[in-house]
Amino acid sequence: MDKPGDQRQGRTLAPRARPEIHRKVGKLLHRLSLPRGARVLDVPLGPGAMAEKLLQEGFAVWGADLDLAQSDGIAPAIGREHADLNGALPFADQFFDLVLSLEGIEHLENPFHFLRELARVCRPGGYLLLSTPNICNLEERLNFLVRGAFYRYIPAGEYAKHGSGFDHQNLMTWVEIRQLLDWNGFSPVGLFRDKIKWRQLAFLGPLGLLLWAFGRLQSEARREKYRWRETESGPLLFGGSTLIVLAKKEGKRVE
């Protein structure tokens, strides 16, 4: 697969994901210290705001999306590929140094297959940056207690009108995400929140401390079974609206 040739900077675009997500991801990218020219995949591409930011950071950037019209006009140096993210990604095995997916996996009918594809195109020793709504924070846990659901009911007529991917069809808990990472050769490096929700911290802090204390009373086997050490951590229990996951692909990088 050829590297995109035109390296001019693209115009500034408003991100579809919330700005605080992009700001946090930008900080994490600097922590990774990837070399200039590293191959990065942004999927779903959306309007291309993150892809252009990556290009300006000196990376070789590709993006894939079902609707490429929304990214018309972005820098031609960004390789754009049409793809249904419920199917195969049009990229070679182990091609990318970093695979980035912001606010995408919860929109897919088949998140299991999507993670397998991200793992396939990521090089051993490469990284995955994934963001998705945090349904494990205290606020969402209480909402589930009241509603009995993490999200609204989507009628068949609405699905038929808008098609797959238009809404949150597959919200996932951390345990489910953790399983997918493990099954596909990714080791978590860190969990991060998009922002601190101060009202949640102030009003639900005592409940969080109670849950934390309850978890400490459980056996090590039970804590491991439910990944309690991770689910009671600050970014999850007292997290913002979005959970950001940084993971590394296992295996030795081959130059």
Secondary structure, DSSP 8 states (H G I E B T S, - for coil): ---------------SS-HHHHHHHHHHHHHHT--TT-EEEESS-TTSHHHHHHHHTT-EEEEEES-GGGGTTS-TTSEEEE--TTS--SS-TT-EEEEEEES-GGG-S-HHHHHHHHHHHEEEEEEEEEEEE--SSHHHHHHHHHHSSSS----HHHHHHH-TTSS------HHHHHHHHHHTTEEEEEEEESS--HHHHHHHHHHHHHHHHHHHTS-HHHHHHTTHHHHTSHHHHT--SEEEEEEEE-S----
